[in-house]
């Protein structure tokens, strides 16, 4: 289960930030090695305080392990021919890091594995970066791989998100409920990544479209973007600016939906809960966040179903070890590692 990760304890914050800003796939910077160290040092005190404010660290490891363990247990029932199943967590910027997870898998004697991205929508800066790291560290493990690279329109995922939105909407008076604005908030991307042809924007948009279809287009909605870092241009409109704009237009109620995250972490618990909702309150708005997926049984069943279908399709030779879309590089891609990584995963001989 591949993800960005987050520091489980406050003292891990600096190393997390250093690793994050050193990753040119996620945040391309000039003089990356030197500038990443400078930015990490500058931001560490502020981000440490944010993690302190949300309880002393990120819960993303706790929730990812919970989701993985319960998915594997359910998968044993749904797909007994491929059992037993075990979920491993590989984070990109903080423990358990990819290399350590691969060592654990080798020690367990794993021969067959699925690289299952926990970013529902594909981006070269997230899924691509995690797979690049797996490619760099995993070639001598003797493990055969297949890849689940995107699943942002899976019906179970859509249903899990929609149920949380419906629960949030129930907290508003029935007289005004249909007028509550639904703000889908996703982590933004630098425009340099968007402009090279990264598919993330359209894939997040597709998720939002499916969720609103599932809700019967019950409410007005917008897709907005959060977590911009640095002075360069990022995809907008930023979530905070959207809230200011809605207040100016006379809107009084809104639900914020974390649409590109599979569990709570600093972007939900601090950025949304402590910044955006507070800003809305100061502007006279009542804003509620839809719950993250966390321990949602509907979401966990969706993860199991995605995996079961993947295994069945490979066995039936309906697909190769990677999806058709996975093989296509961004038209503006100049990253040689990305090309080599895609070729390596596509050439794997994994069988069920």
Secondary structure by P-SEA (a helix, b strand, c coil): cccccccccccaaaaaaaaaaaccccccccaaaaaaaaaaaaaaaaaaaaaaaaccccaaaaaaaaaaaaaaaaaaaaccccccbbbbbbbccccccaaaaaaaaaaacccccccccccccccccaaaaaaaaaaaccccccccccccccccccaaaaaaaaaaaaaaaaaccccccccbbbbbccccccaaaaaaccaaaaaaaaaaaaaaaaacccbbbbbbbcccccccccccccaaaaaaaaaaacccbbbbbbcccccccccccccccccaaaaaaaacccccccccccccaaaaaaaaaaaaaaaaaaaacccccccccccccccccccaaaaaaaaaaaaccccc
